[in-house]
């Protein structure tokens, strides 16, 4: 069995981003029902030395849409600072990321298979990845780390979430064969 670059990246990003959109909506509804100020959720952390929910959601987008930008440009550019999104702004950020990724075609993404992505951070060694190595060893692990942490923060705040909420829509054989 072979898997394309598009399947390994865009399809995985969309599955989790769409699920994260649902998780954030569940968090919003829970806060409204329990009269919790959503700005408190933005600063919630799993542990004091970890980054807050706002950062986690922003990084999910960076490691999905930003990863595709890196694949197409050949260079990963991490933002130095992120806007101070409010909760609704994070929901829009995730929805916009889904829309941007959904517009991509398999041919557009797969055309970059076998390429390279350069990652440079001042004060650290320059790293050169194959496109596939970048997706599998850097982008996806970071993407899932931040998505899991965002889920964990909301769950720790009492939002009733399950593993299925995190997983989102599964890629079933029937759906693949029908397309």
C-alpha positions in Angstrom: 0.0 0.0 0.0 1.3 3.4 -0.8 0.1 6.7 0.6 0.4 10.1 -1.1 1.8 13.2 0.4 -1.7 14.7 0.2 -3.2 11.8 2.2 -0.5 12.0 4.8 -0.8 15.7 5.3 -3.9 17.5 4.1 -6.4 14.7 4.8 -4.9 14.3 8.3 -4.9 18.0 9.0 -8.5 18.4 7.9 -9.7 15.5 10.0 -8.2 16.9 13.2 -8.9 20.6 12.4 -12.6 19.8 11.8 -12.6 17.9 15.1 -10.9 20.7 16.9 -13.6 23.1 15.6 -16.2 20.8 17.2 -14.2 20.6 20.4 -13.9 24.4 20.6 -17.7 24.7 20.0 -18.3 22.3 22.8 -16.1 24.4 25.0 -18.0 27.5 24.0 -21.3 25.9 24.8 -20.1 24.5 28.1 -18.8 28.0 29.1 -22.1 29.6 28.2 -24.1 26.9 30.0 -22.0 27.3 33.2 -21.6 31.0 32.9 -17.8 30.8 32.5 -15.9 33.7 31.0 -14.3 32.3 27.8 -11.3 34.6 28.2 -10.3 32.4 31.2 -10.2 29.4 28.9 -7.8 31.2 26.6 -5.2 31.4 29.3 -5.9 27.9 30.8 -2.9 25.5 30.8 -2.3 21.9 31.6 0.7 22.8 33.7 2.2 26.2 34.6 5.2 25.8 32.3 3.1 24.9 29.3 1.6 27.3 26.8 -2.2 28.3 27.1 -5.1 27.2 25.0 -4.8 30.2 22.7 -1.2 29.3 21.8 -2.1 25.6 21.3 -4.9 26.3 18.8 -2.8 28.8 16.9 0.0 26.3 16.6 -2.4 23.6 15.3 -3.0 26.0 12.4 0.7 26.8 12.0 1.6 23.1 11.8 -1.1 22.5 9.2 -1.6 25.4 6.9 1.9 26.7 7.7 3.3 23.2 6.9 1.6 23.2 3.5 3.1 26.7 2.9 6.5 25.2 3.8 6.1 22.3 1.5 5.2 24.6 -1.4 7.9 27.3 -0.7 10.6 24.9 0.5 11.1 26.8 3.8 9.3 26.7 7.1 8.7 30.1 8.6 7.3 30.0 12.1 5.6 33.2 13.2 7.5 35.1 15.9 4.3 36.4 17.5 0.7 35.5 17.2 -2.3 37.8 17.4 -4.3 37.9 20.7 -7.3 36.0 19.3 -10.3 35.9 21.5 -12.2 32.6 21.7 -14.4 33.3 18.7 -11.3 34.4 16.8 -9.7 31.0 17.4 -12.9 29.3 16.1 -12.6 31.5 13.0 -8.9 30.7 12.7 -9.6 27.0 12.7 -12.5 27.3 10.2 -10.4 29.4 7.9 -7.6 26.8 8.1 -10.1 24.1 7.1 -11.3 26.2 4.2 -7.8 26.9 3.0 -6.8 23.2 3.1 -10.1 22.0 1.5 -9.3 24.1 -1.5 -6.0 22.2 -2.2 -6.1 19.4 -4.7 -4.1 16.2 -4.3 -2.2 17.1 -7.5 -1.1 20.4 -6.1 0.3 18.9 -2.9 1.6 15.7 -4.5 3.6 17.7 -7.0 6.0 18.6 -4.1 6.7 15.0 -3.2 10.5 14.4 -3.1 11.2 18.0 -2.5 12.8 19.5 0.6 11.9 21.9 3.4 14.5 24.0 5.1 14.0 25.1 8.7 16.1 27.8 10.1 15.9 29.4 13.6 18.4 32.0 14.7 20.9 30.4 17.0 20.2 26.9 16.0 21.5 24.6 13.3 19.9 24.8 9.9 17.8 21.7 9.3 17.0 20.3 5.8 14.2 17.8 5.5 12.8 15.8 2.6 9.2 16.9 2.1 8.0 13.6 3.4 10.4 13.6 6.3 9.2 17.1 7.2 5.5 16.0 7.2 6.1 12.7 9.1 8.8 13.7 11.6 8.1 17.4 12.3 4.8 18.7 11.1 2.4 15.9 12.1 4.0 15.3 15.6 3.8 19.0 16.3 0.3 19.3 14.9 -1.0 16.4 17.0 0.8 17.6 20.1 -0.9 21.0 20.0 -4.3 19.5 19.1 -4.1 17.0 21.9 -3.0 19.7 24.4 -5.8 22.0 23.3 -8.3 19.1 23.8 -6.7 18.3 27.2 -6.9 21.9 28.4 -10.6 22.1 27.6 -11.2 18.6 29.1 -9.4 19.7 32.3 -11.7 22.7 32.5 -14.7 20.4 32.7 -15.8 20.4 29.1 -17.4 16.9 28.5 -15.4 15.6 25.6 -14.5 12.1 24.5 -11.8 10.5 22.4 -14.2 10.4 19.5 -14.5 14.2 19.7 -10.8 14.5 19.3 -10.6 11.9 16.5 -13.3 13.5 14.3 -14.5 11.9 11.1 -12.7 8.7 10.3 -11.5 7.8 6.8 -13.6 4.7 6.1 -13.1 2.3 3.2 -16.6 2.9 1.8 -16.0 6.7 1.6 -12.6 6.2 -0.1 -14.1 3.8 -2.7 -17.0 6.1 -3.4 -14.8 9.0 -4.3 
